[in-house]
Amino acid sequence: MNPPDDSLWRDRFIQINMTRIGGTLVVLLGLIVWQTDIFTPGGSLIGFPVAILGLITSFGGPIWLAKRWKRRDGR
C-alpha cells in the first residue's frame, strides 16, 4: 500500500481545525442567544442546547473524523 501524499494530510488537518472552529462559533452563538438581548429581550433558553451541541461538535467532531479516516484507510 502506497503512503498518501501530503495534500491528503493537509486537507484532513484543515477539516479537523474547521470542525473545531465551527463548533466554537456555534458555542459562542448559543451563549449570545442565551445570555443577551440581541435576538429576544432577556435572552432565550434555546441558546443553551445550541451551546451544548457546539461543545459536542468542537470536542467530539475531530475524534469522530479521525476514527472514520482510520477505518477507511484500513488501520
PQR file of N, CA, C, O and H, with PARSE charges and radii, in Angstrom:
ATOM      1  N   MET A   1       0.838  -1.164   0.000 -0.4000 1.5000
ATOM      2  CA  MET A   1       0.000   0.000   0.000 -0.0000 2.0000
ATOM      3  C   MET A   1       0.894   1.242   0.000  0.5500 1.7000
ATOM      4  O   MET A   1       1.818   1.346   0.807 -0.5500 1.4000
ATOM      5  N   ASN A   2       0.619   2.169  -0.894 -0.4000 1.5000
ATOM      6  CA  ASN A   2       1.405   3.393  -1.003 -0.0000 2.0000
ATOM      7  C   ASN A   2       0.982   4.400   0.064  0.5500 1.7000
ATOM      8  O   ASN A   2      -0.202   4.511   0.383 -0.5500 1.4000
ATOM      9  H   ASN A   2      -0.131   2.084  -1.550  0.4000 1.0000
ATOM     10  N   PRO A   3       1.952   5.134   0.615 -0.5600 1.5000
ATOM     11  CA  PRO A   3       1.568   6.171   1.589  0.2800 2.0000
ATOM     12  C   PRO A   3       0.851   7.321   0.891  0.5500 1.7000
ATOM     13  O   PRO A   3       1.209   7.687  -0.228 -0.5500 1.4000
ATOM     14  N   PRO A   4      -0.162   7.894   1.545 -0.5600 1.5000
ATOM     15  CA  PRO A   4      -0.886   9.008   0.932  0.2800 2.0000
ATOM     16  C   PRO A   4       0.012  10.235   0.779  0.5500 1.7000
ATOM     17  O   PRO A   4       0.953  10.430   1.548 -0.5500 1.4000
ATOM     18  N   ASP A   5      -0.289  11.042  -0.209 -0.4000 1.5000
ATOM     19  CA  ASP A   5       0.523  12.233  -0.435 -0.0000 2.0000
ATOM     20  C   ASP A   5       0.207  13.312   0.596  0.5500 1.7000
ATOM     21  O   ASP A   5      -0.736  13.187   1.378 -0.5500 1.4000
ATOM     22  H   ASP A   5      -1.053  10.883  -0.834  0.4000 1.0000
ATOM     23  N   ASP A   6       1.009  14.366   0.583 -0.4000 1.5000
ATOM     24  CA  ASP A   6       0.875  15.427   1.588 -0.0000 2.0000
ATOM     25  C   ASP A   6      -0.443  16.181   1.485  0.5500 1.7000
ATOM     26  O   ASP A   6      -0.921  16.707   2.491 -0.5500 1.4000
ATOM     27  H   ASP A   6       1.775  14.467  -0.052  0.4000 1.0000
ATOM     28  N   SER A   7      -1.038  16.250   0.315 -0.4000 1.5000
ATOM     29  CA  SER A   7      -2.287  17.008   0.182 -0.0000 2.0000
ATOM     30  C   SER A   7      -3.427  16.352   0.972  0.5500 1.7000
ATOM     31  O   SER A   7      -4.300  17.050   1.488 -0.5500 1.4000
ATOM     32  H   SER A   7      -0.650  15.823  -0.502  0.4000 1.0000
ATOM     33  N   LEU A   8      -3.425  15.031   1.070 -0.4000 1.5000
ATOM     34  CA  LEU A   8      -4.444  14.339   1.856 -0.0000 2.0000
ATOM     35  C   LEU A   8      -4.329  14.725   3.328  0.5500 1.7000
ATOM     36  O   LEU A   8      -5.334  15.024   3.972 -0.5500 1.4000
ATOM     37  H   LEU A   8      -2.715  14.464   0.651  0.4000 1.0000
ATOM     38  N   TRP A   9      -3.109  14.720   3.859 -0.4000 1.5000
ATOM     39  CA  TRP A   9      -2.910  15.056   5.268 -0.0000 2.0000
ATOM     40  C   TRP A   9      -3.209  16.522   5.527  0.5500 1.7000
ATOM     41  O   TRP A   9      -3.756  16.867   6.575 -0.5500 1.4000
ATOM     42  H   TRP A   9      -2.292  14.477   3.335  0.4000 1.0000
ATOM     43  N   ARG A  10      -2.856  17.393   4.581 -0.4000 1.5000
ATOM     44  CA  ARG A  10      -3.156  18.809   4.729 -0.0000 2.0000
ATOM     45  C   ARG A  10      -4.670  19.030   4.755  0.5500 1.7000
ATOM     46  O   ARG A  10      -5.174  19.798   5.575 -0.5500 1.4000
ATOM     47  H   ARG A  10      -2.412  17.113   3.730  0.4000 1.0000
ATOM     48  N   ASP A  11      -5.381  18.367   3.871 -0.4000 1.5000
ATOM     49  CA  ASP A  11      -6.837  18.506   3.816 -0.0000 2.0000
ATOM     50  C   ASP A  11      -7.496  17.998   5.096  0.5500 1.7000
ATOM     51  O   ASP A  11      -8.451  18.596   5.592 -0.5500 1.4000
ATOM     52  H   ASP A  11      -4.972  17.743   3.205  0.4000 1.0000
ATOM     53  N   ARG A  12      -6.980  16.892   5.622 -0.4000 1.5000
ATOM     54  CA  ARG A  12      -7.540  16.362   6.870 -0.0000 2.0000
ATOM     55  C   ARG A  12      -7.258  17.296   8.042  0.5500 1.7000
ATOM     56  O   ARG A  12      -8.116  17.490   8.903 -0.5500 1.4000
ATOM     57  H   ARG A  12      -6.204  16.406   5.219  0.4000 1.0000
ATOM     58  N   PHE A  13      -6.075  17.868   8.078 -0.4000 1.5000
ATOM     59  CA  PHE A  13      -5.727  18.832   9.117 -0.0000 2.0000
ATOM     60  C   PHE A  13      -6.666  20.035   9.065  0.5500 1.7000
ATOM     61  O   PHE A  13      -7.141  20.509  10.097 -0.5500 1.4000
ATOM     62  H   PHE A  13      -5.378  17.710   7.378  0.4000 1.0000
ATOM     63  N   ILE A  14      -6.925  20.514   7.869 -0.4000 1.5000
ATOM     64  CA  ILE A  14      -7.828  21.658   7.702 -0.0000 2.0000
ATOM     65  C   ILE A  14      -9.247  21.281   8.128  0.5500 1.7000
ATOM     66  O   ILE A  14      -9.922  22.079   8.778 -0.5500 1.4000
ATOM     67  H   ILE A  14      -6.540  20.129   7.031  0.4000 1.0000
ATOM     68  N   GLN A  15      -9.708  20.086   7.777 -0.4000 1.5000
ATOM     69  CA  GLN A  15     -11.051  19.664   8.166 -0.0000 2.0000
ATOM     70  C   GLN A  15     -11.203  19.564   9.679  0.5500 1.7000
ATOM     71  O   GLN A  15     -12.225  19.974  10.229 -0.5500 1.4000
ATOM     72  H   GLN A  15      -9.160  19.437   7.249  0.4000 1.0000
ATOM     73  N   ILE A  16     -10.203  19.029  10.346 -0.4000 1.5000
ATOM     74  CA  ILE A  16     -10.263  18.920  11.803 -0.0000 2.0000
ATOM     75  C   ILE A  16     -10.316  20.304  12.435  0.5500 1.7000
ATOM     76  O   ILE A  16     -11.112  20.547  13.342 -0.5500 1.4000
ATOM     77  H   ILE A  16      -9.373  18.697   9.899  0.4000 1.0000
ATOM     78  N   ASN A  17      -9.474  21.205  11.962 -0.4000 1.5000
ATOM     79  CA  ASN A  17      -9.454  22.545  12.549 -0.0000 2.0000
ATOM     80  C   ASN A  17     -10.719  23.330  12.221  0.5500 1.7000
ATOM     81  O   ASN A  17     -11.187  24.103  13.058 -0.5500 1.4000
ATOM     82  H   ASN A  17      -8.827  21.008  11.225  0.4000 1.0000
ATOM     83  N   MET A  18     -11.280  23.158  11.042 -0.4000 1.5000
ATOM     84  CA  MET A  18     -12.539  23.829  10.716 -0.0000 2.0000
ATOM     85  C   MET A  18     -13.685  23.289  11.570  0.5500 1.7000
ATOM     86  O   MET A  18     -14.598  24.036  11.922 -0.5500 1.4000
ATOM     87  H   MET A  18     -10.899  22.530  10.362  0.4000 1.0000
ATOM     88  N   THR A  19     -13.646  22.008  11.904 -0.4000 1.5000
ATOM     89  CA  THR A  19     -14.651  21.431  12.795 -0.0000 2.0000
ATOM     90  C   THR A  19     -14.551  22.063  14.177  0.5500 1.7000
ATOM     91  O   THR A  19     -15.564  22.415  14.782 -0.5500 1.4000
ATOM     92  H   THR A  19     -12.904  21.401  11.618  0.4000 1.0000
ATOM     93  N   ARG A  20     -13.323  22.204  14.673 -0.4000 1.5000
ATOM     94  CA  ARG A  20     -13.125  22.834  15.986 -0.0000 2.0000
ATOM     95  C   ARG A  20     -13.577  24.291  15.967  0.5500 1.7000
ATOM     96  O   ARG A  20     -14.274  24.734  16.880 -0.5500 1.4000
ATOM     97  H   ARG A  20     -12.500  21.918  14.181  0.4000 1.0000
ATOM     98  N   ILE A  21     -13.188  25.033  14.942 -0.4000 1.5000
ATOM     99  CA  ILE A  21     -13.555  26.447  14.855 -0.0000 2.0000
ATOM    100  C   ILE A  21     -15.063  26.605  14.707  0.5500 1.7000
ATOM    101  O   ILE A  21     -15.664  27.466  15.350 -0.5500 1.4000
ATOM    102  H   ILE A  21     -12.622  24.673  14.201  0.4000 1.0000
ATOM    103  N   GLY A  22     -15.677  25.779  13.863 -0.4000 1.5000
ATOM    104  CA  GLY A  22     -17.126  25.839  13.678 -0.0000 2.0000
ATOM    105  C   GLY A  22     -17.874  25.531  14.964  0.5500 1.7000
ATOM    106  O   GLY A  22     -18.849  26.207  15.293 -0.5500 1.4000
ATOM    107  H   GLY A  22     -15.189  25.079  13.341  0.4000 1.0000
ATOM    108  N   GLY A  23     -17.423  24.513  15.698 -0.4000 1.5000
ATOM    109  CA  GLY A  23     -18.052  24.190  16.975 -0.0000 2.0000
ATOM    110  C   GLY A  23     -17.933  25.325  17.971  0.5500 1.7000
ATOM    111  O   GLY A  23     -18.872  25.605  18.716 -0.5500 1.4000
ATOM    112  H   GLY A  23     -16.631  23.965  15.431  0.4000 1.0000
ATOM    113  N   THR A  24     -16.773  25.985  17.986 -0.4000 1.5000
ATOM    114  CA  THR A  24     -16.576  27.113  18.883 -0.0000 2.0000
ATOM    115  C   THR A  24     -17.489  28.276  18.516  0.5500 1.7000
ATOM    116  O   THR A  24     -18.039  28.937  19.397 -0.5500 1.4000
ATOM    117  H   THR A  24     -16.011  25.757  17.381  0.4000 1.0000
ATOM    118  N   LEU A  25     -17.652  28.526  17.226 -0.4000 1.5000
ATOM    119  CA  LEU A  25     -18.556  29.598  16.792 -0.0000 2.0000
ATOM    120  C   LEU A  25     -20.005  29.292  17.165  0.5500 1.7000
ATOM    121  O   LEU A  25     -20.757  30.194  17.531 -0.5500 1.4000
ATOM    122  H   LEU A  25     -17.206  27.989  16.510  0.4000 1.0000
ATOM    123  N   VAL A  26     -20.392  28.033  17.073 -0.4000 1.5000
ATOM    124  CA  VAL A  26     -21.753  27.643  17.469 -0.0000 2.0000
ATOM    125  C   VAL A  26     -21.937  27.838  18.974  0.5500 1.7000
ATOM    126  O   VAL A  26     -22.996  28.285  19.416 -0.5500 1.4000
ATOM    127  H   VAL A  26     -19.781  27.299  16.776  0.4000 1.0000
ATOM    128  N   VAL A  27     -20.906  27.504  19.769 -0.4000 1.5000
ATOM    129  CA  VAL A  27     -20.978  27.738  21.216 -0.0000 2.0000
ATOM    130  C   VAL A  27     -21.164  29.219  21.499  0.5500 1.7000
ATOM    131  O   VAL A  27     -22.014  29.599  22.304 -0.5500 1.4000
ATOM    132  H   VAL A  27     -20.046  27.141  19.410  0.4000 1.0000
ATOM    133  N   LEU A  28     -20.372  30.057  20.842 -0.4000 1.5000
ATOM    134  CA  LEU A  28     -20.492  31.500  21.054 -0.0000 2.0000
ATOM    135  C   LEU A  28     -21.865  32.021  20.638  0.5500 1.7000
ATOM    136  O   LEU A  28     -22.446  32.853  21.334 -0.5500 1.4000
ATOM    137  H   LEU A  28     -19.680  29.749  20.188  0.4000 1.0000
ATOM    138  N   LEU A  29     -22.380  31.550  19.531 -0.4000 1.5000
ATOM    139  CA  LEU A  29     -23.714  31.950  19.096 -0.0000 2.0000
ATOM    140  C   LEU A  29     -24.763  31.517  20.115  0.5500 1.7000
ATOM    141  O   LEU A  29     -25.662  32.289  20.449 -0.5500 1.4000
ATOM    142  H   LEU A  29     -21.908  30.874  18.965  0.4000 1.0000
ATOM    143  N   GLY A  30     -24.650  30.293  20.607 -0.4000 1.5000
ATOM    144  CA  GLY A  30     -25.590  29.820  21.619 -0.0000 2.0000
ATOM    145  C   GLY A  30     -25.536  30.641  22.887  0.5500 1.7000
ATOM    146  O   GLY A  30     -26.572  30.935  23.483 -0.5500 1.4000
ATOM    147  H   GLY A  30     -23.920  29.667  20.336  0.4000 1.0000
ATOM    148  N   LEU A  31     -24.336  31.015  23.308 -0.4000 1.5000
ATOM    149  CA  LEU A  31     -24.217  31.853  24.504 -0.0000 2.0000
ATOM    150  C   LEU A  31     -24.783  33.246  24.273  0.5500 1.7000
ATOM    151  O   LEU A  31     -25.391  33.828  25.170 -0.5500 1.4000
ATOM    152  H   LEU A  31     -23.494  30.776  22.824  0.4000 1.0000
ATOM    153  N   ILE A  32     -24.587  33.777  23.080 -0.4000 1.5000
ATOM    154  CA  ILE A  32     -25.157  35.086  22.762 -0.0000 2.0000
ATOM    155  C   ILE A  32     -26.676  35.030  22.785  0.5500 1.7000
ATOM    156  O   ILE A  32     -27.323  35.920  23.338 -0.5500 1.4000
ATOM    157  H   ILE A  32     -24.093  33.303  22.351  0.4000 1.0000
ATOM    158  N   VAL A  33     -27.244  34.003  22.195 -0.4000 1.5000
ATOM    159  CA  VAL A  33     -28.708  33.864  22.180 -0.0000 2.0000
ATOM    160  C   VAL A  33     -29.233  33.671  23.594  0.5500 1.7000
ATOM    161  O   VAL A  33     -30.274  34.225  23.950 -0.5500 1.4000
ATOM    162  H   VAL A  33     -26.718  33.280  21.746  0.4000 1.0000
ATOM    163  N   TRP A  34     -28.529  32.898  24.396 -0.4000 1.5000
ATOM    164  CA  TRP A  34     -28.988  32.537  25.729 -0.0000 2.0000
ATOM    165  C   TRP A  34     -28.868  33.694  26.717  0.5500 1.7000
ATOM    166  O   TRP A  34     -29.761  33.891  27.541 -0.5500 1.4000
ATOM    167  H   TRP A  34     -27.684  32.449  24.106  0.4000 1.0000
ATOM    168  N   GLN A  35     -27.786  34.458  26.650 -0.4000 1.5000
ATOM    169  CA  GLN A  35     -27.483  35.412  27.712 -0.0000 2.0000
ATOM    170  C   GLN A  35     -27.691  36.884  27.361  0.5500 1.7000
ATOM    171  O   GLN A  35     -27.634  37.730  28.253 -0.5500 1.4000
ATOM    172  H   GLN A  35     -27.060  34.297  25.980  0.4000 1.0000
ATOM    173  N   THR A  36     -27.927  37.213  26.105 -0.4000 1.5000
ATOM    174  CA  THR A  36     -28.019  38.631  25.754 -0.0000 2.0000
ATOM    175  C   THR A  36     -29.402  38.979  25.216  0.5500 1.7000
ATOM    176  O   THR A  36     -30.253  38.111  25.019 -0.5500 1.4000
ATOM    177  H   THR A  36     -27.973  36.526  25.380  0.4000 1.0000
ATOM    178  N   ASP A  37     -29.597  40.259  24.988 -0.4000 1.5000
ATOM    179  CA  ASP A  37     -30.864  40.774  24.471 -0.0000 2.0000
ATOM    180  C   ASP A  37     -30.806  41.034  22.972  0.5500 1.7000
ATOM    181  O   ASP A  37     -31.650  41.760  22.447 -0.5500 1.4000
ATOM    182  H   ASP A  37     -28.905  40.964  25.149  0.4000 1.0000
ATOM    183  N   ILE A  38     -29.848  40.471  22.280 -0.4000 1.5000
ATOM    184  CA  ILE A  38     -29.685  40.761  20.850 -0.0000 2.0000
ATOM    185  C   ILE A  38     -30.880  40.251  20.038  0.5500 1.7000
ATOM    186  O   ILE A  38     -31.403  40.976  19.193 -0.5500 1.4000
ATOM    187  H   ILE A  38     -29.162  39.881  22.706  0.4000 1.0000
ATOM    188  N   PHE A  39     -31.308  39.037  20.281 -0.4000 1.5000
ATOM    189  CA  PHE A  39     -32.390  38.447  19.487 -0.0000 2.0000
ATOM    190  C   PHE A  39     -33.743  38.554  20.172  0.5500 1.7000
ATOM    191  O   PHE A  39     -34.744  38.860  19.524 -0.5500 1.4000
ATOM    192  H   PHE A  39     -30.883  38.447  20.968  0.4000 1.0000
ATOM    193  N   THR A  40     -33.783  38.307  21.465 -0.4000 1.5000
ATOM    194  CA  THR A  40     -35.025  38.435  22.227 -0.0000 2.0000
ATOM    195  C   THR A  40     -34.723  39.127  23.553  0.5500 1.7000
ATOM    196  O   THR A  40     -33.637  38.949  24.104 -0.5500 1.4000
ATOM    197  H   THR A  40     -32.970  38.059  21.991  0.4000 1.0000
ATOM    198  N   PRO A  41     -35.650  39.901  24.066 -0.5600 1.5000
ATOM    199  CA  PRO A  41     -35.413  40.549  25.363  0.2800 2.0000
ATOM    200  C   PRO A  41     -35.269  39.505  26.476  0.5500 1.7000
ATOM    201  O   PRO A  41     -36.105  38.612  26.610 -0.5500 1.4000
ATOM    202  N   GLY A  42     -34.214  39.626  27.260 -0.4000 1.5000
ATOM    203  CA  GLY A  42     -33.985  38.697  28.359 -0.0000 2.0000
ATOM    204  C   GLY A  42     -33.302  37.417  27.950  0.5500 1.7000
ATOM    205  O   GLY A  42     -33.104  36.539  28.790 -0.5500 1.4000
ATOM    206  H   GLY A  42     -33.535  40.352  27.151  0.4000 1.0000
ATOM    207  N   GLY A  43     -32.937  37.280  26.702 -0.4000 1.5000
ATOM    208  CA  GLY A  43     -32.297  36.055  26.237 -0.0000 2.0000
ATOM    209  C   GLY A  43     -33.316  34.965  25.961  0.5500 1.7000
ATOM    210  O   GLY A  43     -34.498  35.103  26.277 -0.5500 1.4000
ATOM    211  H   GLY A  43     -33.097  37.994  26.020  0.4000 1.0000
ATOM    212  N   SER A  44     -32.852  33.901  25.380 -0.4000 1.5000
ATOM    213  CA  SER A  44     -33.736  32.788  25.048 -0.0000 2.0000
ATOM    214  C   SER A  44     -33.099  31.489  25.524  0.5500 1.7000
ATOM    215  O   SER A  44     -31.893  31.285  25.383 -0.5500 1.4000
ATOM    216  H   SER A  44     -31.892  33.788  25.124  0.4000 1.0000
ATOM    217  N   LEU A  45     -33.916  30.626  26.081 -0.4000 1.5000
ATOM    218  CA  LEU A  45     -33.419  29.356  26.605 -0.0000 2.0000
ATOM    219  C   LEU A  45     -32.944  28.420  25.496  0.5500 1.7000
ATOM    220  O   LEU A  45     -32.220  27.463  25.773 -0.5500 1.4000
ATOM    221  H   LEU A  45     -34.895  30.791  26.196  0.4000 1.0000
ATOM    222  N   ILE A  46     -33.332  28.674  24.260 -0.4000 1.5000
ATOM    223  CA  ILE A  46     -32.925  27.818  23.143 -0.0000 2.0000
ATOM    224  C   ILE A  46     -31.411  27.898  22.904  0.5500 1.7000
ATOM    225  O   ILE A  46     -30.831  27.010  22.279 -0.5500 1.4000
ATOM    226  H   ILE A  46     -33.920  29.451  24.036  0.4000 1.0000
ATOM    227  N   GLY A  47     -30.780  28.956  23.401 -0.4000 1.5000
ATOM    228  CA  GLY A  47     -29.338  29.107  23.232 -0.0000 2.0000
ATOM    229  C   GLY A  47     -28.536  28.082  24.010  0.5500 1.7000
ATOM    230  O   GLY A  47     -27.431  27.728  23.599 -0.5500 1.4000
ATOM    231  H   GLY A  47     -31.251  29.678  23.909  0.4000 1.0000
ATOM    232  N   PHE A  48     -29.070  27.594  25.136 -0.4000 1.5000
ATOM    233  CA  PHE A  48     -28.350  26.607  25.937 -0.0000 2.0000
ATOM    234  C   PHE A  48     -28.113  25.299  25.177  0.5500 1.7000
ATOM    235  O   PHE A  48     -26.971  24.844  25.119 -0.5500 1.4000
ATOM    236  H   PHE A  48     -29.968  27.882  25.470  0.4000 1.0000
ATOM    237  N   PRO A  49     -29.145  24.674  24.590 -0.5600 1.5000
ATOM    238  CA  PRO A  49     -28.874  23.445  23.837  0.2800 2.0000
ATOM    239  C   PRO A  49     -27.990  23.690  22.612  0.5500 1.7000
ATOM    240  O   PRO A  49     -27.217  22.817  22.219 -0.5500 1.4000
ATOM    241  N   VAL A  50     -28.103  24.872  22.013 -0.4000 1.5000
ATOM    242  CA  VAL A  50     -27.247  25.193  20.872 -0.0000 2.0000
ATOM    243  C   VAL A  50     -25.788  25.225  21.325  0.5500 1.7000
ATOM    244  O   VAL A  50     -24.910  24.712  20.630 -0.5500 1.4000
ATOM    245  H   VAL A  50     -28.732  25.581  22.333  0.4000 1.0000
ATOM    246  N   ALA A  51     -25.529  25.825  22.485 -0.4000 1.5000
ATOM    247  CA  ALA A  51     -24.172  25.875  23.019 -0.0000 2.0000
ATOM    248  C   ALA A  51     -23.650  24.473  23.342  0.5500 1.7000
ATOM    249  O   ALA A  51     -22.484  24.171  23.090 -0.5500 1.4000
ATOM    250  H   ALA A  51     -26.242  26.242  23.049  0.4000 1.0000
ATOM    251  N   ILE A  52     -24.499  23.633  23.890 -0.4000 1.5000
ATOM    252  CA  ILE A  52     -24.089  22.257  24.206 -0.0000 2.0000
ATOM    253  C   ILE A  52     -23.773  21.486  22.927  0.5500 1.7000
ATOM    254  O   ILE A  52     -22.791  20.745  22.880 -0.5500 1.4000
ATOM    255  H   ILE A  52     -25.446  23.878  24.094  0.4000 1.0000
ATOM    256  N   LEU A  53     -24.587  21.650  21.897 -0.4000 1.5000
ATOM    257  CA  LEU A  53     -24.307  20.981  20.619 -0.0000 2.0000
ATOM    258  C   LEU A  53     -22.995  21.473  20.018  0.5500 1.7000
ATOM    259  O   LEU A  53     -22.254  20.691  19.422 -0.5500 1.4000
ATOM    260  H   LEU A  53     -25.385  22.251  21.935  0.4000 1.0000
ATOM    261  N   GLY A  54     -22.707  22.757  20.169 -0.4000 1.5000
ATOM    262  CA  GLY A  54     -21.435  23.289  19.698 -0.0000 2.0000
ATOM    263  C   GLY A  54     -20.254  22.681  20.446  0.5500 1.7000
ATOM    264  O   GLY A  54     -19.225  22.377  19.845 -0.5500 1.4000
ATOM    265  H   GLY A  54     -23.310  23.392  20.652  0.4000 1.0000
ATOM    266  N   LEU A  55     -20.403  22.504  21.764 -0.4000 1.5000
ATOM    267  CA  LEU A  55     -19.345  21.865  22.545 -0.0000 2.0000
ATOM    268  C   LEU A  55     -19.112  20.424  22.103  0.5500 1.7000
ATOM    269  O   LEU A  55     -17.971  19.982  21.962 -0.5500 1.4000
ATOM    270  H   LEU A  55     -21.239  22.751  22.253  0.4000 1.0000
ATOM    271  N   ILE A  56     -20.195  19.706  21.890 -0.4000 1.5000
ATOM    272  CA  ILE A  56     -20.074  18.314  21.444 -0.0000 2.0000
ATOM    273  C   ILE A  56     -19.381  18.257  20.089  0.5500 1.7000
ATOM    274  O   ILE A  56     -18.526  17.401  19.861 -0.5500 1.4000
ATOM    275  H   ILE A  56     -21.121  20.065  22.005  0.4000 1.0000
ATOM    276  N   THR A  57     -19.745  19.160  19.201 -0.4000 1.5000
ATOM    277  CA  THR A  57     -19.124  19.202  17.883 -0.0000 2.0000
ATOM    278  C   THR A  57     -17.650  19.578  17.970  0.5500 1.7000
ATOM    279  O   THR A  57     -16.808  18.986  17.295 -0.5500 1.4000
ATOM    280  H   THR A  57     -20.440  19.855  19.387  0.4000 1.0000
ATOM    281  N   SER A  58     -17.350  20.556  18.799 -0.4000 1.5000
ATOM    282  CA  SER A  58     -15.978  21.044  18.908 -0.0000 2.0000
ATOM    283  C   SER A  58     -15.041  19.985  19.474  0.5500 1.7000
ATOM    284  O   SER A  58     -13.906  19.859  19.016 -0.5500 1.4000
ATOM    285  H   SER A  58     -18.035  21.037  19.347  0.4000 1.0000
ATOM    286  N   PHE A  59     -15.500  19.224  20.462 -0.4000 1.5000
ATOM    287  CA  PHE A  59     -14.645  18.221  21.073 -0.0000 2.0000
ATOM    288  C   PHE A  59     -14.783  16.840  20.435  0.5500 1.7000
ATOM    289  O   PHE A  59     -13.792  16.121  20.301 -0.5500 1.4000
ATOM    290  H   PHE A  59     -16.423  19.326  20.834  0.4000 1.0000
ATOM    291  N   GLY A  60     -15.987  16.465  20.046 -0.4000 1.5000
ATOM    292  CA  GLY A  60     -16.205  15.117  19.517 -0.0000 2.0000
ATOM    293  C   GLY A  60     -16.029  14.990  18.024  0.5500 1.7000
ATOM    294  O   GLY A  60     -15.738  13.904  17.523 -0.5500 1.4000
ATOM    295  H   GLY A  60     -16.792  17.049  20.155  0.4000 1.0000
ATOM    296  N   GLY A  61     -16.202  16.091  17.299 -0.4000 1.5000
ATOM    297  CA  GLY A  61     -16.088  16.042  15.846 -0.0000 2.0000
ATOM    298  C   GLY A  61     -14.729  15.602  15.339  0.5500 1.7000
ATOM    299  O   GLY A  61     -14.665  14.721  14.481 -0.5500 1.4000
ATOM    300  H   GLY A  61     -16.438  16.974  17.706  0.4000 1.0000
ATOM    301  N   PRO A  62     -13.628  16.179  15.835 -0.5600 1.5000
ATOM    302  CA  PRO A  62     -12.313  15.733  15.373  0.2800 2.0000
ATOM    303  C   PRO A  62     -12.014  14.276  15.711  0.5500 1.7000
ATOM    304  O   PRO A  62     -11.360  13.578  14.937 -0.5500 1.4000
ATOM    305  N   ILE A  63     -12.490  13.818  16.859 -0.4000 1.5000
ATOM    306  CA  ILE A  63     -12.285  12.413  17.231 -0.0000 2.0000
ATOM    307  C   ILE A  63     -13.042  11.504  16.275  0.5500 1.7000
ATOM    308  O   ILE A  63     -12.520  10.482  15.829 -0.5500 1.4000
ATOM    309  H   ILE A  63     -13.021  14.384  17.489  0.4000 1.0000
ATOM    310  N   TRP A  64     -14.278  11.884  15.965 -0.4000 1.5000
ATOM    311  CA  TRP A  64     -15.080  11.095  15.035 -0.0000 2.0000
ATOM    312  C   TRP A  64     -14.431  11.058  13.654  0.5500 1.7000
ATOM    313  O   TRP A  64     -14.383  10.005  13.017 -0.5500 1.4000
ATOM    314  H   TRP A  64     -14.702  12.714  16.327  0.4000 1.0000
ATOM    315  N   LEU A  65     -13.930  12.208  13.189 -0.4000 1.5000
ATOM    316  CA  LEU A  65     -13.275  12.249  11.882 -0.0000 2.0000
ATOM    317  C   LEU A  65     -12.044  11.354  11.851  0.5500 1.7000
ATOM    318  O   LEU A  65     -11.834  10.625  10.881 -0.5500 1.4000
ATOM    319  H   LEU A  65     -13.969  13.063  13.706  0.4000 1.0000
ATOM    320  N   ALA A  66     -11.231  11.400  12.897 -0.4000 1.5000
ATOM    321  CA  ALA A  66     -10.016  10.579  12.935 -0.0000 2.0000
ATOM    322  C   ALA A  66     -10.359   9.088  12.911  0.5500 1.7000
ATOM    323  O   ALA A  66      -9.712   8.315  12.204 -0.5500 1.4000
ATOM    324  H   ALA A  66     -11.402  11.992  13.685  0.4000 1.0000
ATOM    325  N   LYS A  67     -11.370   8.683  13.680 -0.4000 1.5000
ATOM    326  CA  LYS A  67     -11.781   7.272  13.679 -0.0000 2.0000
ATOM    327  C   LYS A  67     -12.301   6.858  12.314  0.5500 1.7000
ATOM    328  O   LYS A  67     -12.025   5.751  11.852 -0.5500 1.4000
ATOM    329  H   LYS A  67     -11.895   9.312  14.254  0.4000 1.0000
ATOM    330  N   ARG A  68     -13.047   7.731  11.673 -0.4000 1.5000
ATOM    331  CA  ARG A  68     -13.597   7.439  10.346 -0.0000 2.0000
ATOM    332  C   ARG A  68     -12.476   7.267   9.328  0.5500 1.7000
ATOM    333  O   ARG A  68     -12.528   6.364   8.494 -0.5500 1.4000
ATOM    334  H   ARG A  68     -13.272   8.630  12.049  0.4000 1.0000
ATOM    335  N   TRP A  69     -11.472   8.121   9.393 -0.4000 1.5000
ATOM    336  CA  TRP A  69     -10.365   8.032   8.448 -0.0000 2.0000
ATOM    337  C   TRP A  69      -9.512   6.795   8.705  0.5500 1.7000
ATOM    338  O   TRP A  69      -9.024   6.179   7.757 -0.5500 1.4000
ATOM    339  H   TRP A  69     -11.430   8.855  10.071  0.4000 1.0000
ATOM    340  N   LYS A  70      -9.324   6.420   9.974 -0.4000 1.5000
ATOM    341  CA  LYS A  70      -8.552   5.213  10.282 -0.0000 2.0000
ATOM    342  C   LYS A  70      -9.254   3.978   9.725  0.5500 1.7000
ATOM    343  O   LYS A  70      -8.617   3.093   9.153 -0.5500 1.4000
ATOM    344  H   LYS A  70      -9.720   6.921  10.744  0.4000 1.0000
ATOM    345  N   ARG A  71     -10.558   3.930   9.895 -0.4000 1.5000
ATOM    346  CA  ARG A  71     -11.325   2.800   9.396 -0.0000 2.0000
ATOM    347  C   ARG A  71     -11.254   2.727   7.874  0.5500 1.7000
ATOM    348  O   ARG A  71     -11.113   1.646   7.302 -0.5500 1.4000
ATOM    349  H   ARG A  71     -11.076   4.649  10.359  0.4000 1.0000
ATOM    350  N   ARG A  72     -11.354   3.883   7.227 -0.4000 1.5000
ATOM    351  CA  ARG A  72     -11.333   3.916   5.768 -0.0000 2.0000
ATOM    352  C   ARG A  72      -9.938   3.618   5.202  0.5500 1.7000
ATOM    353  O   ARG A  72      -9.815   3.050   4.116 -0.5500 1.4000
ATOM    354  H   ARG A  72     -11.470   4.760   7.692  0.4000 1.0000
ATOM    355  N   ASP A  73      -8.891   4.003   5.941 -0.4000 1.5000
ATOM    356  CA  ASP A  73      -7.532   3.760   5.485 -0.0000 2.0000
ATOM    357  C   ASP A  73      -7.085   2.333   5.759  0.5500 1.7000
ATOM    358  O   ASP A  73      -6.047   1.910   5.250 -0.5500 1.4000
ATOM    359  H   ASP A  73      -8.991   4.464   6.822  0.4000 1.0000
ATOM    360  N   GLY A  74      -7.835   1.587   6.543 -0.4000 1.5000
ATOM    361  CA  GLY A  74      -7.508   0.185   6.808 -0.0000 2.0000
ATOM    362  C   GLY A  74      -6.534  -0.013   7.936  0.5500 1.7000
ATOM    363  O   GLY A  74      -5.816  -1.013   7.960 -0.5500 1.4000
ATOM    364  H   GLY A  74      -8.678   1.931   6.957  0.4000 1.0000
ATOM    365  N   ARG A  75      -6.486   0.914   8.879 -0.4000 1.5000
ATOM    366  CA  ARG A  75      -5.584   0.744  10.023 -0.0000 2.0000
ATOM    367  C   ARG A  75      -6.310   0.243  11.227  0.5500 1.7000
ATOM    368  O   ARG A  75      -5.700   0.044  12.278 -0.5500 1.4000
ATOM    369  H   ARG A  75      -7.069   1.726   8.860  0.4000 1.0000
TER
END
